[in-house]
């Protein structure tokens, strides 16, 4: 579908999409925000260490601090849904 809209072969479209996704992942790993016009924004958010419960055993476990990717949808996208 991407290839048809862009006038590319399936192989070229896959290569272009792969390169774009790799570039976005690299930017996120570096702590940058990635804006996708008309779609939304991807950003890295820090998570605090916390206590969780292991399902099935009810054992309390410590979940370490980390980072996660957050997504905020664009206003136009939200309106169209």
Residue pairs with C-beta under 8 A, 6 or more apart in sequence:
2 8
2 13
2 16
2 17
3 9
3 10
3 12
3 13
3 14
6 13
6 16
8 16
24 34
24 42
27 33
27 34
28 34
28 42
28 43
28 44
28 69
31 44
32 44
33 41
33 42
33 43
33 44
34 41
34 42
34 43
35 41
35 42
36 42
36 74
37 74
38 74
38 76
38 77
39 73
39 74
39 77
40 71
40 72
40 73
40 74
40 77
41 71
41 72
41 74
42 69
42 70
42 71
43 69
43 70
43 72
44 67
44 68
44 69
44 70
45 67
45 68
45 69
45 70
46 65
46 66
46 67
47 65
47 66
47 67
47 68
48 65
49 62
49 63
49 64
49 65
50 62
50 63
51 60
51 61
51 62
51 63
52 60
52 61
52 62
52 63
53 59
53 60
53 61
54 60
54 61
